[in-house]
Amino acid sequence: MTEPDDPRPLLILVGTGMRTYREYLLGPISAEYRVHLFLTAEPTWEREHVHGWTVLPSTMDGQALATAAKEVATTGPVAGVLCWDEARIHAASFAAQALGLRNGDPDVVWGLRDKGRTRAALAEAGVPQPGSVPVKSVEDAVAAADRLGYPAILKPRGLGASLGVIKVEDADQVRANFAFTLAAEGPEPVVFDTDQPVLVEEFVSGEEISVDSVVVDGEVTPLFVGRKVVGYHPYAEEVGHFVSADDPLLTDPALVDALRRTHEALRFTDGFTHSEFMLTADGPKVIEVNGRLGGDMIPYLGKVATGVDPGLAAAAAATGRVPDLTRTRSGVAGIRFFYVEREDTTIGSLGFDQAALPPDLHLAVVVAQPGAVVSPPPKGTVWGRVGFAVALGDTREEVARQLDAAEAAFSVTPA
């Protein structure tokens, strides 16, 4: 706890996530803000970083968060509301709206959560993107894919982390895989358009990237470009990323213009976004836009590659402060995730051979625990990851070599 006369602005944070993946954000934020958490259980590792907390039955209920935010505000002015959890950004916007704060328009945030609405808004604005048709049945999906052409993509209307996303080559594969996409679920229940819950999308080829941007008063500033490494085809599991401080895409006119037009079309004026694009022969095309910091440790890669702190930038955007975007480093950072080989593997032991790791490897992290039952994608997806490594260097090739060595040093022994 801090003293009542603490001059730091008060910031409400909705949810935190796993310590391994999110403490690098919360720690620096807590040095500049009094953080009040909304969460569903008493905080554990977060306690050393927070000013206070409110335990709620659910952090997915926007009206409940609005009521709780008003209660926090009785103790003093709240400067902003921040959330980096995809499933909770819509509910968090109700809290911001209740206090008249930035990013406090639930309709705008829902336009990013609902990928069908995102597509419609971008289409109306003429922003380049793959063709997309919302459907309710397998036969509707076949008709849409026939019209868009093969290969095509089946995608849930509102999930993240590539859950339920699959590439299909013909009508038979649409029929065989529609149920897989329809049944996909995230870790938290969110109800989207139940009449047309699946999107059939045009397949576009090229390099897929992500762009983490800070947005203040409608001005979009790209901070990091993540170059994706995708595996487990025909699924779309992101098995790694590379971030370069000097990536030329950060100042590429076509990409910068696409970012600006995308945010204008979605009416997103304040906050932090994680946008995904396919770099096609015809220019960048929007794959999706998320109203939060990127996952997969991408913001961490950006932080260690550039010196720009993404958590502080997001907090500044939420509170109307000018973010410090001074770059103090210039390097390349990469991450690679590790999985078991077979479905429903019970882990006996796992870890890195420390003697075989590159001496300058930045991080080698074991995520799973002995006794856990895990699977590779598609059953495992993000939750099938059992470890990861992060490497730093001057070039992507140098970083990739370190990650190759880290992967070779990692092993899992089934029980």
C-alpha positions as CSV (number, residue, x, y, z in Angstrom):
1,M,0.0,0.0,0.0
2,T,1.0,3.6,-0.5
3,E,0.2,6.7,1.6
4,P,-3.0,8.6,1.0
5,D,-1.0,11.7,-0.3
6,D,0.8,9.6,-3.0
7,P,0.9,11.9,-6.0
8,R,0.9,9.1,-8.6
9,P,-2.3,9.0,-10.8
10,L,-4.8,6.2,-9.9
11,L,-5.2,3.6,-12.6
12,I,-7.7,0.8,-12.6
13,L,-6.4,-2.4,-14.2
14,V,-8.9,-5.1,-15.2
15,G,-7.2,-8.5,-14.8
16,T,-3.5,-9.4,-15.0
17,G,-2.9,-12.8,-16.4
18,M,0.0,-15.2,-15.7
19,R,3.0,-13.8,-14.0
20,T,5.4,-15.2,-16.6
21,Y,3.6,-13.3,-19.4
22,R,2.5,-10.1,-17.7
23,E,4.7,-9.0,-14.8
24,Y,7.0,-7.1,-17.1
25,L,4.0,-4.8,-17.9
26,L,2.7,-4.4,-14.3
27,G,6.0,-3.8,-12.6
28,P,7.0,-0.6,-14.4
29,I,3.4,0.7,-14.4
30,S,3.2,0.4,-10.6
31,A,6.2,2.6,-10.3
32,E,4.4,5.5,-12.0
33,Y,0.7,4.8,-11.1
34,R,-1.3,3.7,-8.1
35,V,-2.7,0.5,-9.6
36,H,-6.1,-0.7,-8.4
37,L,-6.9,-4.2,-9.6
38,F,-10.3,-5.7,-10.6
39,L,-10.0,-9.5,-10.4
40,T,-11.9,-12.6,-9.4
41,A,-9.7,-13.9,-6.6
42,E,-7.3,-12.4,-4.0
43,P,-4.1,-11.2,-5.7
44,T,-0.9,-13.3,-5.3
45,W,2.2,-12.1,-7.1
46,E,0.5,-8.8,-8.0
47,R,0.4,-7.6,-4.3
48,E,3.9,-6.0,-4.4
49,H,2.9,-3.9,-7.5
50,V,-0.6,-2.7,-6.5
51,H,-2.2,0.1,-4.4
52,G,-5.4,-1.8,-3.9
53,W,-7.9,-4.3,-5.4
54,T,-11.5,-5.3,-5.7
55,V,-12.5,-8.9,-5.9
56,L,-15.6,-9.4,-8.1
57,P,-17.7,-12.5,-9.0
58,S,-16.8,-11.8,-12.7
59,T,-14.6,-9.3,-14.5
60,M,-16.6,-10.0,-17.7
61,D,-19.6,-8.1,-16.5
62,G,-19.4,-4.5,-17.8
63,Q,-22.1,-3.1,-15.6
64,A,-20.5,-4.7,-12.5
65,L,-17.2,-3.2,-13.5
66,A,-18.8,0.2,-13.9
67,T,-20.3,0.0,-10.4
68,A,-17.0,-1.0,-9.0
69,A,-15.2,1.8,-10.8
70,K,-17.6,4.3,-9.3
71,E,-16.9,2.9,-5.9
72,V,-13.1,3.3,-6.4
73,A,-13.7,6.9,-7.6
74,T,-15.2,7.8,-4.2
75,T,-11.7,7.6,-2.7
76,G,-10.3,10.1,-5.3
77,P,-10.1,10.8,-9.0
78,V,-9.3,7.9,-11.3
79,A,-7.1,8.8,-14.2
80,G,-7.7,5.8,-16.5
81,V,-8.9,2.3,-17.0
82,L,-6.5,-0.3,-18.6
83,C,-7.1,-3.9,-19.7
84,W,-4.8,-6.1,-21.8
85,D,-7.0,-9.2,-21.7
86,E,-8.9,-9.8,-25.0
87,A,-11.9,-11.3,-23.3
88,R,-12.2,-8.4,-20.8
89,I,-11.5,-5.3,-22.9
90,H,-15.2,-4.8,-23.6
91,A,-16.3,-5.0,-20.0
92,A,-13.4,-2.7,-19.0
93,S,-14.8,-0.1,-21.4
94,F,-17.9,0.1,-19.3
95,A,-15.8,1.1,-16.3
96,A,-14.1,3.8,-18.3
97,Q,-17.4,5.0,-19.7
98,A,-18.9,5.2,-16.1
99,L,-16.1,7.6,-15.1
100,G,-16.0,9.6,-18.3
101,L,-12.5,8.3,-19.2
102,R,-10.7,7.5,-22.5
103,N,-11.5,4.3,-24.4
104,G,-14.9,4.4,-22.7
105,D,-17.2,3.6,-25.6
106,P,-18.3,-0.1,-25.4
107,D,-19.7,0.1,-28.9
108,V,-16.3,1.0,-30.3
109,V,-14.6,-1.8,-28.4
110,W,-17.2,-4.3,-29.4
111,G,-16.5,-3.4,-33.0
112,L,-13.0,-4.7,-32.4
113,R,-14.0,-7.8,-30.4
114,D,-16.6,-8.9,-33.0
115,K,-14.6,-9.7,-36.1
116,G,-17.7,-9.7,-38.2
117,R,-18.4,-6.0,-37.2
118,T,-14.7,-5.2,-37.8
119,R,-14.9,-6.6,-41.4
120,A,-18.1,-4.6,-42.1
121,A,-16.7,-1.3,-40.8
122,L,-13.4,-1.8,-42.8
123,A,-15.4,-2.7,-45.9
124,E,-17.5,0.4,-45.7
125,A,-14.4,2.5,-45.4
126,G,-12.7,0.8,-48.3
127,V,-9.8,-0.5,-46.2
128,P,-7.9,-3.3,-48.0
129,Q,-8.7,-6.7,-46.4
130,P,-9.6,-10.2,-47.4
131,G,-13.2,-10.9,-48.5
132,S,-15.3,-12.1,-45.5
133,V,-18.7,-13.6,-45.2
134,P,-20.5,-14.4,-41.9
135,V,-22.4,-17.7,-42.0
136,K,-24.6,-19.8,-39.8
137,S,-24.5,-23.3,-41.3
138,V,-22.1,-25.6,-43.1
139,E,-23.9,-25.2,-46.4
140,D,-23.8,-21.4,-46.1
141,A,-20.1,-21.8,-45.5
142,V,-19.7,-24.0,-48.6
143,A,-21.6,-21.4,-50.7
144,A,-19.5,-18.6,-49.3
145,A,-16.2,-20.4,-49.9
146,D,-17.3,-21.3,-53.4
147,R,-17.9,-17.7,-54.1
148,L,-14.7,-16.4,-52.5
149,G,-12.6,-19.1,-54.0
150,Y,-10.2,-21.8,-52.6
151,P,-8.3,-22.1,-50.5
152,A,-10.4,-20.3,-47.9
153,I,-10.2,-19.6,-44.2
154,L,-12.8,-20.7,-41.5
155,K,-12.6,-18.4,-38.5
156,P,-14.7,-18.0,-35.3
157,R,-16.4,-14.6,-35.1
158,G,-14.9,-13.4,-31.9
159,L,-12.0,-15.6,-30.6
160,G,-8.3,-14.7,-30.4
161,A,-5.1,-16.7,-30.4
162,S,-6.0,-18.3,-33.8
163,L,-8.5,-20.5,-32.0
164,G,-10.7,-22.4,-34.4
165,V,-8.9,-20.9,-37.5
166,I,-8.2,-23.4,-40.3
167,K,-7.4,-23.3,-44.0
168,V,-9.6,-25.3,-46.2
169,E,-8.8,-26.4,-49.8
170,D,-12.3,-27.4,-51.1
171,A,-15.9,-27.9,-50.3
172,D,-15.3,-31.3,-48.7
173,Q,-12.8,-29.7,-46.3
174,V,-15.3,-27.0,-45.4
175,R,-17.8,-29.7,-44.5
176,A,-15.2,-31.7,-42.6
177,N,-13.9,-28.7,-40.6
178,F,-16.9,-26.4,-40.1
179,A,-17.8,-28.1,-36.8
180,F,-14.2,-27.6,-35.5
181,T,-14.4,-23.9,-36.1
182,L,-18.0,-23.6,-34.7
183,A,-17.1,-25.5,-31.5
184,A,-13.9,-23.5,-30.8
185,E,-14.0,-21.8,-27.4
186,G,-11.8,-19.4,-25.5
187,P,-10.9,-19.6,-21.8
188,E,-13.8,-17.3,-21.0
189,P,-17.4,-17.5,-22.4
190,V,-18.2,-14.5,-24.6
191,V,-21.5,-14.4,-26.6
192,F,-21.2,-13.1,-30.2
193,D,-23.7,-13.2,-33.0
194,T,-25.2,-16.7,-32.5
195,D,-27.0,-16.4,-35.8
196,Q,-23.8,-16.1,-37.9
197,P,-21.0,-17.3,-35.6
198,V,-18.4,-18.3,-38.3
199,L,-16.6,-16.2,-40.8
200,V,-15.6,-17.6,-44.2
201,E,-12.7,-15.6,-45.5
202,E,-10.7,-15.2,-48.6
203,F,-7.2,-16.7,-48.3
204,V,-4.5,-14.1,-48.9
205,S,-0.8,-15.0,-49.1
206,G,2.3,-13.2,-48.1
207,E,4.1,-12.5,-44.8
208,E,1.8,-12.1,-41.8
209,I,2.9,-9.4,-39.3
210,S,1.5,-7.7,-36.3
211,V,1.8,-4.0,-35.3
212,D,1.5,-2.8,-31.7
213,S,0.4,0.8,-31.7
214,V,-0.3,3.5,-29.2
215,V,-3.3,5.8,-30.0
216,V,-3.7,9.2,-28.4
217,D,-6.4,11.7,-29.6
218,G,-6.8,9.7,-32.8
219,E,-3.1,9.8,-33.7
220,V,-1.8,6.3,-34.3
221,T,1.9,5.6,-33.6
222,P,3.3,2.2,-34.5
223,L,5.8,1.0,-31.9
224,F,6.7,-2.6,-32.8
225,V,6.3,-4.8,-35.8
226,G,6.2,-8.5,-35.1
227,R,7.2,-10.9,-37.9
228,K,5.2,-14.0,-37.2
229,V,6.3,-17.6,-37.5
230,V,3.3,-19.8,-38.1
231,G,3.2,-23.6,-37.8
232,Y,0.9,-26.6,-37.4
233,H,-0.7,-26.1,-40.8
234,P,-3.6,-26.1,-41.8
235,Y,-4.1,-24.5,-38.4
236,A,-2.6,-21.1,-37.7
237,E,-0.6,-21.6,-34.4
238,E,1.9,-18.8,-33.9
239,V,5.0,-20.6,-32.8
240,G,7.3,-17.6,-32.7
241,H,7.9,-14.0,-33.5
242,F,10.8,-11.6,-34.4
243,V,10.8,-7.9,-33.6
244,S,13.5,-5.5,-34.9
245,A,13.9,-2.0,-33.6
246,D,14.8,-0.8,-37.1
247,D,12.1,-2.6,-39.0
248,P,11.5,-0.6,-42.2
249,L,7.7,-1.3,-42.0
250,L,7.5,1.1,-39.1
251,T,7.8,4.0,-41.6
252,D,6.4,2.2,-44.7
253,P,3.9,4.6,-46.2
254,A,1.5,1.9,-47.3
255,L,1.4,0.2,-43.9
256,V,1.2,3.5,-41.9
257,D,-1.6,4.7,-44.1
258,A,-3.4,1.3,-43.7
259,L,-3.1,1.6,-39.9
260,R,-4.5,5.2,-39.9
261,R,-7.4,4.3,-42.1
262,T,-8.1,1.1,-40.1
263,H,-8.3,3.0,-36.8
264,E,-10.5,5.8,-38.3
265,A,-12.9,3.2,-39.7
266,L,-13.2,1.5,-36.3
267,R,-13.5,4.9,-34.5
268,F,-10.7,3.9,-32.1
269,T,-9.1,7.1,-30.8
270,D,-7.4,6.4,-27.5
271,G,-5.6,3.3,-26.2
272,F,-3.3,0.6,-27.4
273,T,-4.0,-1.8,-30.3
274,H,-2.5,-5.0,-31.8
275,S,-3.3,-5.1,-35.5
276,E,-2.5,-8.0,-37.8
277,F,-1.8,-7.6,-41.5
278,M,-0.9,-9.9,-44.4
279,L,1.8,-8.3,-46.7
280,T,0.4,-9.3,-50.1
281,A,1.7,-8.5,-53.5
282,D,-1.1,-5.9,-53.7
283,G,-0.1,-4.2,-50.4
284,P,-0.9,-4.8,-46.7
285,K,-4.4,-6.2,-46.0
286,V,-6.0,-6.2,-42.5
287,I,-6.4,-9.6,-40.9
288,E,-7.8,-8.4,-37.6
289,V,-7.5,-5.6,-35.0
290,N,-7.4,-6.1,-31.2
291,G,-8.0,-3.2,-28.7
292,R,-5.2,-4.2,-26.4
293,L,-1.5,-5.0,-26.1
294,G,-0.3,-7.9,-28.1
295,G,0.0,-11.4,-26.6
296,D,2.7,-14.0,-27.1
297,M,5.3,-11.8,-25.3
298,I,5.4,-9.5,-28.4
299,P,5.4,-6.3,-26.3
300,Y,8.2,-7.8,-24.3
301,L,10.2,-8.4,-27.5
302,G,9.5,-4.8,-28.5
303,K,10.7,-3.6,-25.1
304,V,14.0,-5.4,-25.1
305,A,14.6,-4.6,-28.8
306,T,13.8,-0.8,-28.6
307,G,13.8,0.3,-24.9
308,V,10.2,1.6,-25.3
309,D,8.1,0.3,-22.4
310,P,4.7,-0.9,-23.9
311,G,3.0,-1.1,-20.5
312,L,3.8,2.5,-19.7
313,A,2.7,3.6,-23.2
314,A,-0.6,1.8,-22.8
315,A,-1.1,3.4,-19.3
316,A,-0.3,6.8,-20.7
317,A,-2.8,6.4,-23.5
318,A,-5.5,5.3,-21.0
319,T,-4.9,8.3,-18.8
320,G,-4.4,11.0,-21.5
321,R,-0.7,11.5,-20.7
322,V,2.0,11.8,-23.4
323,P,3.7,8.4,-23.7
324,D,7.5,8.3,-23.6
325,L,8.4,6.6,-26.9
326,T,12.1,7.3,-26.7
327,R,14.1,4.5,-28.2
328,T,17.2,3.6,-26.1
329,R,18.1,0.3,-27.8
330,S,18.4,-0.9,-31.4
331,G,18.4,-4.7,-31.8
332,V,16.5,-7.8,-32.8
333,A,14.5,-9.9,-30.3
334,G,12.8,-13.3,-31.0
335,I,10.7,-15.8,-29.2
336,R,10.0,-19.5,-29.9
337,F,7.4,-21.6,-28.2
338,F,7.8,-25.3,-27.4
339,Y,5.2,-28.1,-27.5
340,V,4.8,-31.8,-26.7
341,E,4.7,-34.1,-29.7
342,R,1.5,-36.1,-29.0
343,E,-2.0,-35.3,-27.7
344,D,-2.8,-35.8,-24.1
345,T,0.8,-36.2,-23.0
346,T,1.2,-36.5,-19.2
347,I,4.5,-34.7,-18.4
348,G,7.0,-36.7,-16.3
349,S,9.8,-34.1,-16.5
350,L,10.8,-31.3,-18.7
351,G,13.4,-28.6,-18.9
352,F,16.5,-27.2,-20.6
353,D,20.0,-28.7,-20.7
354,Q,21.7,-25.7,-19.2
355,A,25.1,-26.7,-20.6
356,A,23.7,-26.8,-24.1
357,L,22.1,-23.4,-24.0
358,P,23.8,-20.5,-25.8
359,P,25.7,-18.5,-23.2
360,D,24.0,-15.2,-24.2
361,L,20.5,-16.5,-24.4
362,H,18.1,-13.9,-22.9
363,L,15.4,-16.2,-21.4
364,A,14.8,-19.9,-21.2
365,V,11.4,-20.5,-19.5
366,V,9.6,-23.7,-18.5
367,V,5.8,-23.1,-18.5
368,A,4.2,-26.4,-17.7
369,Q,4.7,-28.6,-14.6
370,P,5.3,-32.3,-14.2
371,G,2.0,-34.1,-14.0
372,A,0.2,-31.7,-16.4
373,V,-1.6,-33.2,-19.4
374,V,-1.0,-31.2,-22.5
375,S,-1.4,-31.5,-26.3
376,P,0.1,-29.8,-29.3
377,P,-2.2,-27.7,-31.7
378,P,-4.9,-27.8,-32.6
379,K,-6.1,-29.3,-29.3
380,G,-3.4,-27.5,-27.3
381,T,-3.1,-24.2,-29.2
382,V,-1.7,-21.5,-26.9
383,W,-2.4,-23.6,-23.8
384,G,-0.3,-26.4,-25.2
385,R,2.9,-24.5,-24.9
386,V,5.2,-26.1,-22.3
387,G,8.2,-23.7,-22.6
388,F,9.7,-20.9,-24.6
389,A,13.0,-19.1,-25.2
390,V,13.8,-15.5,-26.0
391,A,17.0,-14.4,-27.8
392,L,18.5,-11.0,-28.6
393,G,21.0,-10.1,-31.2
394,D,22.0,-7.7,-34.0
395,T,20.3,-9.7,-36.8
396,R,17.3,-12.1,-37.2
397,E,19.7,-14.8,-38.3
398,E,21.8,-14.5,-35.2
399,V,18.6,-14.6,-33.0
400,A,17.3,-17.6,-34.9
401,R,20.5,-19.6,-34.3
402,Q,20.2,-19.0,-30.6
403,L,16.6,-20.1,-30.7
404,D,17.5,-23.3,-32.6
405,A,20.1,-24.1,-30.0
406,A,17.5,-23.5,-27.2
407,E,15.0,-25.7,-28.8
408,A,17.6,-28.5,-29.2
409,A,18.4,-28.1,-25.4
410,F,14.7,-28.4,-24.4
411,S,13.2,-31.8,-23.7
412,V,10.0,-33.3,-22.3
413,T,9.9,-36.8,-20.9
414,P,6.3,-38.3,-20.7
415,A,5.2,-39.8,-17.4
